[in-house]
Amino acid sequence: MGRVLIKNGYVVTVDPQRRVYPDGFVLINGNKIEAVGNSAQMPTRDVARTIDASGMIVIPGLINAHQHFTCSKA
């Protein structure tokens, strides 16, 4: 699949420093987060797909362990 770049998002990390990048990017390689940072550090080469996350919050590494599901009776 190659590397995927998510750019222009409001990136909120879940790292110990709780870093936030208002104009940030997340670079994913396979099933691993390869890099996170602000747009000035954003890679421009060897990216197979780019996703524009303008106006969106991106939370790399967050695992939703609390989900509500609805059930309907047939």
N, C-alpha and C positions, 0 to 999 in steps of 0.2 A: 504494500500500500504506500510506502514511502512516508516522508515527514509531512506533518500537518501543522500549519501555522495559524493560530488564532490571534488576530491583531485588533488594535483599536478598542479593546475592551477595558472596563474598570476591573482590574485584576486584584482580587483579595486572596492572599495566600493563607494557608493553614500551617505555615512553618512556625518554629518557636519565636521568631521575631515579629510575626503577624504583619509582614510587609504588605503594603498596598501600592499599586501602580495605577493611577487614574487613567493613563494613556499607555496601557501595557500590552504585552503579548505572552503567549504560551506556545512553546514548540514541543510537539509530540512526535516521538519516533517509535513506531509500532505501538506497543501498549505502555510505553514509559514516557514520563515528562522529561524532556531533555534540557529545557531552559525556560526561565521565567524572568521577565524584566520590563523595563520601560521601552518606549518606542525607539529611543536612541541606540539601544543595544540589540534591536531586532535583526535577526539574520535575514538575508535576502537571497541566498543561494540554496540550491538543492532542496527545494520545498515542492512537494508533489501537489499539495492542495492548500489554498489559503481561505480562511473563513473570516469575514469582516464582522466583528462583534461590537460595532459602534452602538452606543446606547444600551449596552448589556453588561451585566456583571458576570465575570468569569472567576470561578473558584476552583483552581486546579488542586487535585488531591482530595477533595471533599467526597466522602462516602456517605450517602444518605442511609442511615441505619434506622430511621424512623419513618415509616411510610404508612399512610392510611389508604385502605382499599374499600371500595363499595361493592356490595354484593346485591344482586337482584334475584328475586325468586321467580323461577320460570313457571 
